[in-house]
């Protein structure tokens, strides 16, 4: 795990990203990132990566929906299957 020091940059605070982290994440000089806090933690995300993951998830969902049409549940609802699974 790498560490960084928070410093002042004008009226803002800045964190320098260690080179090994930048290389491992593919981050490059001048690239824009999204920053948010979740439960007091700081999350830094590359928007292009997020968009790519969303496209991959949408493609996977479309494939699942497409494949599901090939199979029949023989009139059994998803709720029935879930309840049956809980009964073991």
Secondary structure, DSSP 4 states (H G I P E B T S, - for coil): -----EEEETTEEEEPPPHHHHHHHT--TT---EEEEETTEEEEE-HHHHHHHHHHHHHHHHHHHHHHTT---TT--HHHHHHHHHH-
